[in-house]
């Protein structure tokens, strides 16, 4: 489908279906079993093979994601647990590891990476329930799209206070999604914003033969380990994100293998907002996750983060990420 739909195409669709949600939709669901009980989700289906869940009770992050029937997101063994059961502050500030999974976990806004002082691993934001502002199928715009917006507040009266507004769009009959974030300092003092987008890929797109590149330059990829491993097999590689045009582009590719089709994923965005790109790899048996992580702060040698972005009271930081899928 072209970017702008012709009038004739719209008229034909009206004549061929009783309900346009037959073609593409956002539906609200609530999970009912185990640790996931009560978690609310928005189920996006673009009608062209891109399907994903936006988890309202987990910071409007993305859980399940599949492209033309092939699952791409890595899942935590505990699924998409109710945030109340898995607080980030537990386990000496490493509680996020009890729930980190799905296609996207947004880390921040007061800390990312290793704990600092009383700030937990990957900060206080992950798994914070959102207030849903809207979710709808927009058939009237030049490019019809599925759209959802939510608001997440991460605030401590004695520390930093942030309000994040998130808008997720996916063109109907399209093969991409866009994540737009606005983070406002709603506190009375300057605050240091740290943010990292933890995008988690798993099998079958992460397997022997997978290739990764940043701005067309290859990134080393450790093949999965099927037996015998140690924690030292985990890797984190952080580097400047900017390409020649002030943007970044990450490409993840795997050719068809056995019953699994070939897949290509492209992530792009503005390097001015997210000047660092981190690649985190856990190749161990029963893990096999590759995380692609645009961030606004560098990684220190001890695993903590370098300086973030200082926001004055009322100042807003913005970013836009686009993810495109192709193949087979």
DOLOGU-964637 format. One record per residue: x, y, z of N, C-alpha, C in turn; residue in three letters. Coordinates in pm, whole numbers, m for minus. Atoms other than C-alpha are relative to their C-alpha. Example, Ala and Ser with C-alpha at 12.3 -4.5 7.8 and 13.67 -1.06 7.14 Angstrom:
[[89; m119; 0]; [1230; m450; 780]; [90; 120; 0]; Ala]
[[m82; m119; m6]; [1367; m106; 714]; [m77; 109; 73]; Ser]
***
This chain:
[[85; m119; 0]; [0; 0; 0]; [88; 124; 0]; Unk]
[[m78; m123; 6]; [130; 347; m88]; [m19; 80; 128]; Unk]
[[5; m80; m122]; [196; 605; 184]; [m133; 74; 12]; Unk]
[[129; m69; 1]; [m110; 813; 87]; [m101; m83; m78]; Unk]
[[97; 87; 65]; [m416; 607; 9]; [m87; 80; m97]; Unk]
[[89; m69; 94]; [m610; 709; m306]; [m146; m15; 42]; Unk]
[[142; 3; m35]; [m980; 786; m271]; [m65; m128; m50]; Unk]
[[60; 122; 55]; [m1064; 489; m493]; [25; m120; 89]; Unk]
[[m32; 111; m89]; [m888; 252; m255]; [m86; 5; 125]; Unk]
[[84; m14; m119]; [m1079; 389; 44]; [m144; m42; m29]; Unk]
[[138; 34; 36]; [m1412; 357; m136]; [m16; m151; m20]; Unk]
[[6; 144; 22]; [m1333; 0; m237]; [m3; m75; 133]; Unk]
[[0; 65; m131]; [m1255; m95; 123]; [m137; 7; 66]; Unk]
[[132; m16; m61]; [m1587; 45; 242]; [m100; m98; m61]; Unk]
[[93; 89; 68]; [m1764; m172; m15]; [26; m148; 30]; Unk]
[[m39; 141; m11]; [m1576; m492; 69]; [m5; m57; 141]; Unk]
[[3; 51; m138]; [m1601; m514; 450]; [m118; 58; 76]; Unk]
[[106; m50; m86]; [m1872; m482; 710]; [55; 83; 115]; Unk]
[[m65; m71; m111]; [m1630; m359; 977]; [147; 13; m36]; Unk]
[[m140; m20; 40]; [m1292; m204; 898]; [98; m67; 96]; Unk]
[[m88; 71; m93]; [m1150; m373; 1208]; [30; m142; m46]; Unk]
[[m35; 127; 64]; [m1158; m688; 997]; [139; 8; m61]; Unk]
[[m127; m20; 68]; [m851; m538; 827]; [111; 40; 95]; Unk]
[[m101; m50; m92]; [m668; m357; 1106]; [m70; 56; 123]; Unk]
[[69; m43; m122]; [m743; m274; 1468]; [95; 14; 117]; Unk]
[[m57; 3; m134]; [m641; m191; 1822]; [m110; m51; 92]; Unk]
[[97; 55; m95]; [m820; m401; 2082]; [60; m1; 140]; Unk]
[[m46; m2; m138]; [m797; m369; 2459]; [m30; m134; 65]; Unk]
[[15; 129; m67]; [m739; m691; 2652]; [60; 8; 140]; Unk]
[[m57; 13; m134]; [m659; m791; 3009]; [41; m145; 21]; Unk]
[[m50; 136; m20]; [m441; m1093; 3086]; [m59; m58; 127]; Unk]
[[80; 61; m106]; [m595; m1345; 3322]; [69; m109; 81]; Unk]
[[m56; 119; m64]; [m346; m1609; 3434]; [138; 27; 57]; Unk]
[[m133; m5; m60]; [m44; m1646; 3662]; [42; 139; 40]; Unk]
[[m55; m129; m40]; [185; m1352; 3733]; [m46; 113; m92]; Unk]
[[47; m102; 94]; [39; m1171; 3430]; [m143; 47; 29]; Unk]
[[141; m30; m27]; [m311; m1158; 3581]; [m21; 150; 26]; Unk]
[[36; m140; m19]; [m461; m810; 3553]; [75; 98; m88]; Unk]
[[m77; m91; 86]; [m205; m665; 3311]; [m82; 36; m124]; Unk]
[[78; m48; 114]; [m380; m452; 3049]; [91; 23; m121]; Unk]
[[m78; m13; 122]; [m263; m449; 2689]; [m86; 51; m114]; Unk]
[[62; m43; 125]; [m346; m286; 2357]; [57; m86; m111]; Unk]
[[m44; 93; 103]; [m330; m539; 2075]; [m12; 69; m136]; Unk]
[[m7; m64; 132]; [m220; m378; 1747]; [8; m108; m108]; Unk]
[[m11; 85; 119]; [m281; m558; 1416]; [m14; 89; m122]; Unk]
[[0; m95; 112]; [m185; m358; 1107]; [m68; m54; m126]; Unk]
[[61; 59; 117]; [m338; m602; 860]; [99; m43; m107]; Unk]
[[m101; 37; 99]; [m10; m650; 673]; [105; m93; 58]; Unk]
[[m92; 96; m60]; [160; m891; 911]; [75; 50; 120]; Unk]
[[m65; m52; m121]; [285; m661; 1188]; [m102; 2; 113]; Unk]
[[89; 11; m115]; [121; m748; 1519]; [83; 16; 127]; Unk]
[[m74; m20; m125]; [227; m632; 1866]; [m94; 45; 111]; Unk]
[[75; m41; m119]; [105; m566; 2219]; [69; 118; 66]; Unk]
[[m48; m110; m83]; [147; m232; 2395]; [m54; m22; 140]; Unk]
[[37; 36; m137]; [146; m301; 2769]; [m27; 126; 81]; Unk]
[[39; m122; m71]; [m47; m22; 2941]; [53; 0; 143]; Unk]
[[m44; 8; m140]; [51; m144; 3287]; [150; m17; 14]; Unk]
[[m146; 9; m4]; [419; m164; 3194]; [58; 111; m89]; Unk]
[[m61; m121; 60]; [504; 193; 3082]; [m29; 19; m148]; Unk]
[[31; m8; 143]; [335; 162; 2740]; [115; m57; m83]; Unk]
[[m104; 70; 75]; [624; m63; 2640]; [m64; m110; m85]; Unk]
[[51; 100; 93]; [590; m338; 2380]; [40; m139; 46]; Unk]
[[m25; 136; m43]; [557; m702; 2480]; [18; m92; m120]; Unk]
[[m3; 85; 118]; [474; m952; 2207]; [17; 84; m126]; Unk]
[[m8; m61; 132]; [576; m859; 1854]; [34; m107; m102]; Unk]
[[m27; 97; 107]; [560; m1067; 1537]; [m14; 69; m135]; Unk]
[[5; m50; 137]; [618; m999; 1170]; [m33; m116; m92]; Unk]
[[49; 105; 90]; [420; m1211; 924]; [3; m137; 67]; Unk]
[[13; 124; m75]; [369; m1472; 1191]; [125; m46; 71]; Unk]
[[m126; 40; m64]; [733; m1493; 1304]; [24; 86; 124]; Unk]
[[m24; m78; m122]; [794; m1390; 1668]; [142; 56; 1]; Unk]
[[m131; m64; m2]; [1082; m1144; 1712]; [45; 38; 140]; Unk]
[[m35; m50; m134]; [1071; m1036; 2078]; [46; m113; 91]; Unk]
[[m44; 95; m102]; [1262; m1212; 2355]; [m93; 12; 121]; Unk]
[[92; 1; m113]; [1042; m1317; 2649]; [70; m45; 128]; Unk]
[[m47; 40; m133]; [1129; m1336; 3019]; [m70; m130; 39]; Unk]
[[66; 125; m41]; [1060; m1680; 3176]; [m132; 21; 73]; Unk]
[[122; m28; m77]; [790; m1514; 3391]; [m103; 77; m82]; Unk]
[[95; m71; 84]; [616; m1352; 3095]; [m3; 149; 29]; Unk]
[[19; m144; m21]; [475; m1001; 3137]; [m70; 21; 134]; Unk]
[[56; 4; m134]; [426; m1000; 3512]; [m61; 133; 42]; Unk]
[[58; m117; m64]; [207; m758; 3705]; [112; 78; 70]; Unk]
[[m109; m78; m60]; [443; m473; 3806]; [2; m2; 152]; Unk]
[[5; 1; m146]; [324; m488; 4167]; [70; m122; 59]; Unk]
[[m65; 122; m48]; [471; m838; 4195]; [150; 3; m17]; Unk]
[[m142; 0; 34]; [814; m745; 4061]; [57; 142; 10]; Unk]
[[m51; m137; m13]; [926; m406; 4204]; [148; 10; m33]; Unk]
[[m139; m19; 40]; [1251; m270; 4062]; [92; 16; 120]; Unk]
[[m82; m26; m118]; [1372; m181; 4412]; [36; m127; 76]; Unk]
[[m31; 125; m70]; [1378; m546; 4526]; [136; m54; m42]; Unk]
[[m127; 65; 35]; [1687; m769; 4516]; [116; 99; m3]; Unk]
[[m108; m99; m12]; [1920; m489; 4630]; [8; 90; m124]; Unk]
[[5; m90; 114]; [1806; m269; 4343]; [10; m65; m135]; Unk]
[[m10; 71; 128]; [1815; m538; 4075]; [m129; m74; m35]; Unk]
[[126; 68; 21]; [1449; m635; 4075]; [m50; 1; m142]; Unk]
[[44; m5; 139]; [1403; m537; 3712]; [33; m130; m73]; Unk]
[[m37; 125; 65]; [1574; m864; 3621]; [m105; m109; 20]; Unk]
[[109; 97; m18]; [1266; m1049; 3750]; [m113; 19; m100]; Unk]
[[111; m27; 91]; [1052; m899; 3475]; [42; 53; m136]; Unk]
[[m43; m63; 124]; [1266; m754; 3195]; [m17; m95; m118]; Unk]
[[24; 82; 118]; [1140; m895; 2868]; [m102; 68; m90]; Unk]
[[85; m62; 100]; [930; m824; 2562]; [84; 81; m97]; Unk]
[[m73; m70; 105]; [1023; m624; 2255]; [66; 127; 49]; Unk]
[[m55; m127; m48]; [1078; m297; 2443]; [m25; 16; 148]; Unk]
[[10; m47; m137]; [1151; m202; 2802]; [73; 135; 5]; Unk]
[[m61; m133; m7]; [1214; 172; 2849]; [60; 20; 139]; Unk]
[[m73; m13; m126]; [1477; 232; 3118]; [27; 147; 30]; Unk]
[[m19; m138; m44]; [1521; 554; 3317]; [m94; 29; 116]; Unk]
[[m48; m122; 64]; [1436; 822; 3387]; [104; 66; 88]; Unk]
[[m99; m50; m96]; [1654; 878; 3692]; [131; m76; m5]; Unk]
[[m121; 82; 11]; [1906; 603; 3614]; [m20; m104; m109]; Unk]
[[m1; 117; 87]; [1997; 344; 3352]; [127; m79; 29]; Unk]
[[m110; 93; m26]; [2234; 48; 3364]; [12; m29; 151]; Unk]
[[m20; 50; m135]; [2390; m51; 3700]; [m52; 97; 107]; Unk]
[[50; m86; m107]; [2251; 79; 4033]; [102; 107; 39]; Unk]
[[m83; m109; m52]; [2384; 411; 4165]; [m65; 49; 129]; Unk]
[[58; m41; m127]; [2333; 490; 4532]; [m127; m78; 27]; Unk]
[[127; 69; m25]; [1969; 414; 4606]; [m85; m12; m127]; Unk]
[[73; 13; 126]; [1869; 418; 4237]; [21; m140; m57]; Unk]
[[m11; 139; 42]; [1792; 70; 4101]; [55; m17; m140]; Unk]
[[m40; 38; 135]; [1925; m109; 3795]; [m107; 46; m99]; Unk]
[[87; m50; 107]; [1771; 66; 3492]; [m108; 96; 49]; Unk]
[[83; m110; m44]; [1594; 323; 3708]; [m137; m37; 53]; Unk]
[[130; 16; m65]; [1249; 374; 3853]; [m116; m11; m99]; Unk]
[[110; m2; 97]; [1047; 392; 3529]; [m53; m137; m40]; Unk]
[[52; 124; 58]; [1027; 29; 3407]; [m121; m55; 74]; Unk]
[[121; 67; m49]; [684; m132; 3452]; [m92; 93; 78]; Unk]
[[93; m94; m64]; [513; 186; 3577]; [m130; 4; m80]; Unk]
[[126; m6; 74]; [142; 173; 3487]; [m23; 138; m62]; Unk]
[[26; m123; 74]; [35; 434; 3232]; [m148; 37; 7]; Unk]
[[137; m49; 19]; [m275; 649; 3205]; [m24; 5; m151]; Unk]
[[28; 5; 143]; [m424; 574; 2865]; [m77; 126; m41]; Unk]
[[63; m122; 48]; [m507; 897; 2683]; [m92; m29; m118]; Unk]
[[84; 35; 115]; [m637; 749; 2357]; [56; m122; m69]; Unk]
[[m42; 108; 91]; [m627; 447; 2129]; [m110; m13; m105]; Unk]
[[101; m1; 105]; [m798; 437; 1793]; [61; m36; m135]; Unk]
[[m38; 21; 139]; [m787; 343; 1426]; [m35; 128; m75]; Unk]
[[21; m125; 73]; [m744; 662; 1222]; [m7; m30; m149]; Unk]
[[19; 30; 142]; [m891; 588; 881]; [m11; 126; m85]; Unk]
[[26; m123; 75]; [m938; 955; 783]; [125; 74; m45]; Unk]
[[m123; m71; 36]; [m575; 1070; 762]; [50; m47; m137]; Unk]
[[m54; 42; 131]; [m384; 1059; 429]; [65; m139; 6]; Unk]
[[m54; 134; m23]; [m197; 757; 569]; [m72; m59; 121]; Unk]
[[72; 57; m113]; [m444; 559; 783]; [95; m74; 95]; Unk]
[[m94; 54; m98]; [m281; 442; 1106]; [m73; m44; 126]; Unk]
[[40; 37; m136]; [m328; 272; 1440]; [80; 87; 95]; Unk]
[[m65; m98; m87]; [m250; 518; 1720]; [m42; m23; 145]; Unk]
[[28; 4; m144]; [m223; 496; 2098]; [90; 101; 69]; Unk]
[[m77; m95; m80]; [m112; 758; 2347]; [m24; m28; 148]; Unk]
[[10; 19; m144]; [m39; 724; 2716]; [94; 94; 74]; Unk]
[[m81; m89; m84]; [113; 918; 3003]; [48; m78; 121]; Unk]
[[m62; 70; m112]; [354; 780; 3262]; [69; 103; 88]; Unk]
[[m63; m92; m95]; [461; 971; 3574]; [95; m79; 88]; Unk]
[[m102; 57; m89]; [782; 884; 3759]; [50; 116; 84]; Unk]
[[m26; m120; m80]; [811; 1129; 4048]; [27; m35; 145]; Unk]
[[m34; 8; m142]; [972; 1152; 4392]; [10; 143; 51]; Unk]
[[7; m140; m43]; [899; 1470; 4589]; [133; 55; 48]; Unk]
[[m131; m47; m45]; [1253; 1482; 4722]; [109; m17; m102]; Unk]
[[m100; 26; 103]; [1426; 1385; 4398]; [m55; 48; m135]; Unk]
[[45; m40; 134]; [1354; 1398; 4024]; [m147; m34; m20]; Unk]
[[142; 19; 33]; [1000; 1426; 3888]; [m17; 15; m151]; Unk]
[[15; m1; 145]; [917; 1338; 3528]; [m141; m43; m40]; Unk]
[[121; 48; 65]; [609; 1301; 3312]; [37; m33; m144]; Unk]
[[m30; 43; 137]; [651; 1102; 2992]; [m130; m25; m75]; Unk]
[[113; 26; 89]; [395; 1114; 2714]; [51; m80; m118]; Unk]
[[m44; 90; 108]; [423; 835; 2459]; [m112; m16; m102]; Unk]
[[92; 22; 112]; [259; 803; 2119]; [59; m109; m88]; Unk]
[[m43; 110; 85]; [285; 480; 1922]; [m92; m4; m122]; Unk]
[[75; 1; 126]; [178; 476; 1557]; [49; m114; m88]; Unk]
[[m34; 103; 98]; [167; 197; 1301]; [m92; 17; m120]; Unk]
[[85; m17; 118]; [44; 256; 944]; [m83; m125; m28]; Unk]
[[85; 111; 39]; [m251; 40; 848]; [49; m54; m135]; Unk]
[[m55; 69; 117]; [m138; m215; 587]; [148; 30; m18]; Unk]
[[m141; m34; 7]; [217; m107; 670]; [89; m99; 71]; Unk]
[[m101; 92; m54]; [537; m268; 794]; [94; 72; 96]; Unk]
[[m85; m76; m91]; [665; m19; 1051]; [m80; 49; 119]; Unk]
[[63; m68; m112]; [594; 141; 1385]; [92; 112; 45]; Unk]
[[m72; m118; m47]; [698; 474; 1535]; [m33; 24; 146]; Unk]
[[16; m31; m142]; [753; 556; 1902]; [47; 143; 22]; Unk]
[[m32; m140; m28]; [741; 924; 1997]; [m15; 25; 149]; Unk]
[[2; m27; m143]; [828; 1029; 2351]; [28; 147; 28]; Unk]
[[m25; m133; m54]; [808; 1363; 2530]; [18; m16; 150]; Unk]
[[m27; 10; m143]; [969; 1372; 2876]; [16; 140; 57]; Unk]
[[m1; m133; m60]; [900; 1680; 3089]; [46; m8; 145]; Unk]
[[m39; m15; m140]; [1072; 1779; 3412]; [m113; 75; 71]; Unk]
[[113; m62; m69]; [770; 1848; 3637]; [35; 31; 145]; Unk]
[[m45; m36; m133]; [979; 1911; 3948]; [41; 146; 10]; Unk]
[[m37; m141; m20]; [1092; 2244; 4100]; [147; 29; m28]; Unk]
[[m144; m18; 17]; [1464; 2186; 4034]; [47; m62; m130]; Unk]
[[m62; 69; 112]; [1695; 2091; 3750]; [9; m149; 30]; Unk]
[[m8; 145; m18]; [1702; 1716; 3694]; [78; m61; m115]; Unk]
[[m79; 69; 102]; [1934; 1481; 3508]; [m81; m117; m55]; Unk]
[[77; 105; 67]; [1741; 1269; 3260]; [94; m103; m59]; Unk]
[[m68; 112; 65]; [1877; 927; 3166]; [m107; m90; m59]; Unk]
[[97; 87; 64]; [1694; 709; 2918]; [72; m97; m93]; Unk]
[[m56; 106; 85]; [1776; 383; 2739]; [m116; m87; m45]; Unk]
[[105; 83; 58]; [1545; 190; 2506]; [54; m143; m16]; Unk]
[[m48; 139; m6]; [1603; m180; 2582]; [m85; m84; m94]; Unk]
[[75; 76; 100]; [1486; m353; 2260]; [57; m140; m8]; Unk]
[[m46; 137; m24]; [1505; m728; 2305]; [m44; m95; m111]; Unk]
[[26; 93; 109]; [1532; m971; 2015]; [42; m141; 41]; Unk]
[[m31; 139; m30]; [1527; m1349; 2040]; [m13; m87; m124]; Unk]
[[14; 96; 108]; [1513; m1663; 1827]; [m141; 11; m59]; Unk]
[[m96; 45; 100]; [1450; m1709; 1537]; [84; 109; m67]; Unk]
[[m82; m102; 64]; [1594; m1370; 1440]; [140; 7; 61]; Unk]
[[m132; 5; m66]; [1883; m1420; 1688]; [45; m146; 1]; Unk]
[[m42; 139; 20]; [2062; m1737; 1581]; [131; 1; m79]; Unk]
[[m119; 4; 85]; [2376; m1855; 1400]; [m31; 60; m137]; Unk]
[[20; m65; 129]; [2412; m1641; 1088]; [m61; 139; 10]; Unk]
[[54; m135; m19]; [2253; m1327; 1235]; [110; 104; m22]; Unk]
[[m94; m111; 17]; [2424; m1002; 1132]; [m62; 128; 56]; Unk]
[[42; m127; m57]; [2407; m660; 1298]; [93; 108; m53]; Unk]
[[m84; m111; 43]; [2529; m324; 1169]; [m54; 131; 57]; Unk]
[[34; m135; m41]; [2533; 37; 1289]; [51; 95; m107]; Unk]
[[m37; m93; 108]; [2530; 296; 1011]; [85; m71; m106]; Unk]
[[m60; 84; 105]; [2634; 19; 766]; [134; m61; 40]; Unk]
[[m124; 63; m48]; [2938; m83; 977]; [m35; m121; 85]; Unk]
[[34; 121; m74]; [2929; m443; 1108]; [27; 14; 150]; Unk]
[[m15; 8; m145]; [2883; m496; 1482]; [25; m146; 35]; Unk]
[[m27; 140; m35]; [3038; m813; 1634]; [m123; m66; 64]; Unk]
[[115; 75; m52]; [2776; m1078; 1712]; [49; m136; 48]; Unk]
[[m40; 130; m55]; [2843; m1373; 1943]; [m113; m100; m22]; Unk]
[[100; 102; 29]; [2663; m1687; 1827]; [m52; m62; 130]; Unk]
[[54; 63; m120]; [2436; m1867; 2074]; [88; m114; 51]; Unk]
[[m72; 109; m65]; [2600; m2104; 2322]; [m103; m105; 38]; Unk]
[[99; 104; m27]; [2420; m2437; 2348]; [30; m82; 124]; Unk]
[[m33; 72; m123]; [2607; m2585; 2645]; [124; 62; 62]; Unk]
[[m116; m53; m71]; [2851; m2470; 2912]; [16; 149; m18]; Unk]
[[m9; m145; 11]; [2868; m2101; 2990]; [32; 59; 137]; Unk]
[[m25; m74; m123]; [2956; m1839; 3249]; [m58; 138; m16]; Unk]
[[56; m135; 5]; [2826; m1496; 3340]; [89; 92; m83]; Unk]
[[m92; m84; 78]; [3135; m1352; 3169]; [m31; m4; m150]; Unk]
[[39; 4; 140]; [2976; m1453; 2837]; [m91; 118; m37]; Unk]
[[83; m116; 28]; [2749; m1148; 2872]; [87; 114; m52]; Unk]
[[m78; m107; 62]; [2862; m853; 2661]; [m83; 127; m10]; Unk]
[[62; m131; 23]; [2783; m480; 2648]; [98; 85; m78]; Unk]
[[m84; m78; 90]; [2922; m268; 2366]; [m72; 132; m27]; Unk]
[[63; m132; 17]; [2839; 105; 2376]; [91; 88; m84]; Unk]
[[m78; m83; 92]; [2950; 344; 2102]; [m86; 119; m45]; Unk]
[[79; m112; 53]; [2849; 681; 1951]; [m96; m47; m108]; Unk]
[[103; 49; 92]; [2532; 642; 1749]; [m2; 71; m135]; Unk]
[[24; m85; 117]; [2561; 920; 1489]; [64; m53; m127]; Unk]
[[m53; 25; 132]; [2601; 847; 1121]; [37; 132; m66]; Unk]
[[m46; m120; 70]; [2705; 1096; 855]; [m106; 109; m10]; Unk]
[[108; m97; 16]; [2364; 1266; 843]; [m63; 43; 132]; Unk]
[[55; m37; m129]; [2312; 1317; 1216]; [m107; m94; 51]; Unk]
[[95; 103; m42]; [2088; 1012; 1238]; [76; m131; 23]; Unk]
[[m59; 133; m12]; [2155; 652; 1332]; [m92; m101; m67]; Unk]
[[74; 109; 63]; [2051; 332; 1160]; [63; m132; 43]; Unk]
[[m44; 134; m38]; [2078; m18; 1302]; [m77; m101; m83]; Unk]
[[62; 105; 79]; [2011; m319; 1081]; [30; m136; 62]; Unk]
[[m9; 136; m53]; [1946; m669; 1215]; [m57; m93; m107]; Unk]
[[41; 84; 113]; [1927; m948; 958]; [33; m146; 27]; Unk]
[[m30; 143; 4]; [1899; m1322; 938]; [m67; m60; m123]; Unk]
[[54; 68; 117]; [1856; m1526; 622]; [m93; m113; 43]; Unk]
[[88; 113; m26]; [1594; m1798; 598]; [84; m121; 40]; Unk]
[[m70; 119; m46]; [1696; m2116; 780]; [m102; m102; 49]; Unk]
[[96; 102; m38]; [1501; m2439; 807]; [m142; 50; m19]; Unk]
[[139; m45; 15]; [1133; m2361; 873]; [m19; 149; 22]; Unk]
[[14; m141; m37]; [1208; m2000; 970]; [35; 91; m117]; Unk]
[[m26; m88; 113]; [1181; m1726; 707]; [108; 103; 31]; Unk]
[[m96; m108; m20]; [1439; m1453; 654]; [m69; 123; 56]; Unk]
[[55; m119; m67]; [1386; m1137; 860]; [103; 112; m6]; Unk]
[[m86; m118; m8]; [1526; m785; 839]; [m73; 106; 82]; Unk]
[[55; m105; m85]; [1468; m519; 1106]; [92; 120; m7]; Unk]
[[m79; m124; 5]; [1582; m157; 1078]; [m54; 98; 105]; Unk]
[[31; m99; m102]; [1586; 89; 1370]; [71; 130; m36]; Unk]
[[m62; m129; 33]; [1646; 460; 1304]; [m54; 109; 91]; Unk]
[[40; m111; m85]; [1633; 787; 1495]; [102; 112; m6]; Unk]
[[m86; m118; m3]; [1797; 1122; 1570]; [110; m18; 104]; Unk]
[[m113; 15; m92]; [2145; 1102; 1722]; [10; 116; 98]; Unk]
[[m5; m112; m93]; [2102; 1444; 1882]; [m74; m31; 129]; Unk]
[[76; 40; m119]; [1845; 1297; 2122]; [60; m122; 67]; Unk]
[[m53; 127; m50]; [2008; 955; 2158]; [140; m21; m60]; Unk]
[[m134; m1; 61]; [2383; 999; 2095]; [81; m128; 19]; Unk]
[[m74; 124; m24]; [2482; 647; 2209]; [m85; m120; m42]; Unk]
[[66; 124; 35]; [2401; 299; 2085]; [72; m113; 72]; Unk]
[[m58; 112; m74]; [2456; 1; 2311]; [m57; m131; m54]; Unk]
[[40; 135; 39]; [2445; m364; 2206]; [32; m92; 117]; Unk]
[[m18; 90; m115]; [2393; m609; 2491]; [m39; m140; m42]; Unk]
[[20; 137; 49]; [2421; m981; 2432]; [14; m99; 114]; Unk]
[[m8; 115; m90]; [2344; m1281; 2651]; [m20; m125; m85]; Unk]
[[9; 114; 91]; [2426; m1588; 2438]; [m22; m133; 71]; Unk]
[[4; 123; m78]; [2381; m1843; 2718]; [m121; m87; m35]; Unk]
[[115; 88; 20]; [2157; m2149; 2685]; [m120; 48; 81]; Unk]
[[127; m40; m62]; [1794; m2070; 2772]; [m13; 151; 18]; Unk]
[[10; m146; 1]; [1864; m1698; 2730]; [0; 46; m147]; Unk]
[[m11; m37; 142]; [1989; m1610; 2378]; [m79; 126; m32]; Unk]
[[65; m128; 25]; [1886; m1246; 2382]; [103; 99; m55]; Unk]
[[m79; m112; 51]; [2026; m957; 2179]; [m81; 127; 23]; Unk]
[[68; m126; m25]; [1933; m609; 2302]; [68; 112; m77]; Unk]
[[m47; m119; 71]; [1970; m304; 2079]; [m54; 119; 77]; Unk]
[[37; m94; m105]; [1970; m1; 2307]; [46; 144; m29]; Unk]
[[m34; m143; 13]; [1973; 362; 2190]; [m17; 69; 135]; Unk]
[[0; m63; m132]; [2049; 586; 2489]; [49; 144; m11]; Unk]
[[m48; m139; m3]; [2117; 947; 2583]; [123; 16; 87]; Unk]
[[m117; m7; m88]; [2413; 859; 2809]; [95; m115; m30]; Unk]
[[m104; 98; 27]; [2741; 670; 2771]; [6; m103; 113]; Unk]
[[m20; 105; m100]; [2841; 356; 2960]; [140; 13; 58]; Unk]
[[m129; m4; m67]; [3120; 380; 3219]; [59; m140; 8]; Unk]
[[m68; 129; m5]; [3377; 102; 3263]; [m57; m92; 108]; Unk]
[[56; 83; m106]; [3204; m16; 3583]; [m146; m37; m25]; Unk]
[[137; 36; 34]; [2870; m55; 3406]; [m104; 104; 37]; Unk]
[[92; m109; m27]; [2713; 264; 3542]; [m5; 93; m121]; Unk]
[[18; m90; 114]; [2613; 552; 3318]; [70; 133; 20]; Unk]
[[m56; m134; m1]; [2786; 874; 3227]; [m110; 104; 6]; Unk]
[[99; m107; m14]; [2612; 1212; 3231]; [m118; m16; m95]; Unk]
[[119; m1; 83]; [2257; 1233; 3103]; [m27; 139; m54]; Unk]
[[43; m130; 52]; [2060; 1535; 2981]; [m62; 80; 113]; Unk]
[[54; m83; m107]; [1997; 1817; 3228]; [m121; 78; m51]; Unk]
[[123; m69; 36]; [1641; 1949; 3213]; [m36; 102; 108]; Unk]
[[50; m101; m92]; [1528; 2274; 3372]; [m147; m29; 31]; Unk]
[[143; 18; m28]; [1185; 2280; 3541]; [m86; 42; m119]; Unk]
[[86; m28; 114]; [925; 2260; 3265]; [61; m31; m135]; Unk]
[[m65; 31; 128]; [1180; 2167; 2997]; [m39; m140; m46]; Unk]
[[45; 126; 58]; [1088; 1884; 2761]; [108; m56; m93]; Unk]
[[m90; 75; 89]; [1315; 1625; 2596]; [m88; m85; m91]; Unk]
[[81; 77; 94]; [1183; 1452; 2284]; [86; m97; m80]; Unk]
[[m67; 93; 91]; [1275; 1154; 2069]; [m104; m71; m85]; Unk]
[[84; 78; 90]; [1131; 961; 1777]; [82; m118; m52]; Unk]
[[m63; 122; 51]; [1224; 602; 1693]; [m91; m64; m102]; Unk]
[[76; 73; 101]; [1115; 422; 1379]; [59; m138; m17]; Unk]
[[m43; 139; 17]; [1130; 45; 1341]; [m73; m56; m121]; Unk]
[[56; 53; 125]; [1078; m115; 1000]; [33; m149; m11]; Unk]
[[m14; 145; 12]; [1032; m484; 921]; [m16; m40; m147]; Unk]
[[11; 49; 137]; [1086; m670; 595]; [42; m146; m7]; Unk]
[[m26; 142; 19]; [1122; m1021; 455]; [m121; m80; 45]; Unk]
[[m89; 65; 95]; [1075; m1288; 361]; [m21; 53; m142]; Unk]
***
